[in-house]
Amino acid sequence: MLGIRLDADLEGKLDSLARETGRSKSYYAREAIRQYLEDREDYLRGIAALERQEATITLHELERRLGLNHRNGRPRTVNRRRSR
């Protein structure tokens, strides 16, 4: 169990969101905390990899390796025939 105090503005936004969606305030607090923790873990893993001077590649190179093309500035997957 966790109890938190929110400033009035944040509490109001949370109340409105919960009311508009029919979800509980606890649901949104739980999801926000979960997302923050996942993002923080990813960030810390990235920092650790940089400190270990692991090999890195650019986003462009990653997209090339995954077979993604860019058309009109938006990524597009390459259509490939599937063998049956």
PEHU-V154942 format. One record per backbone hydrogen bond with DSSP energy under -0.5 kcal/mol. CO is the residue of the C=O (numbers start at 1). NH is the residue of the N-H. E is the energy in kcal/mol with one decimal. If there is no record, write none. Layout:
BEGIN
<<CO/NH/E> <CO/NH/E>>
END
This chain:
BEGIN
<<7/11/-2.7> <8/12/-2.3> <9/13/-2.1> <10/14/-2.4> <11/15/-2.7> <12/16/-2.6> <13/17/-2.5> <14/18/-2.5> <15/19/-2.5> <16/20/-2.8> <17/21/-1.9> <18/22/-1.8> <18/23/-0.6> <24/28/-1.6> <25/29/-2.4> <26/30/-2.8> <27/31/-2.6> <28/32/-2.4> <29/33/-2.3> <30/34/-2.7> <31/35/-2.6> <32/36/-2.4> <33/37/-2.6> <34/38/-2.3> <35/39/-2.7> <36/40/-2.8> <37/41/-2.5> <38/42/-2.3> <39/43/-2.5> <40/44/-2.7> <41/45/-2.3> <42/46/-2.4> <43/47/-2.5> <44/48/-2.3> <45/49/-2.3> <46/50/-2.3> <47/51/-2.5> <48/52/-1.7> <49/54/-2.3> <50/53/-1.1> <58/62/-2.3> <59/63/-2.7> <60/64/-2.2> <61/65/-2.6> <62/66/-1.9> <63/68/-3.2> <64/67/-1.2> <67/78/-1.0> <69/76/-3.0> <71/74/-1.7> <74/71/-2.2> <76/69/-2.9>>
END
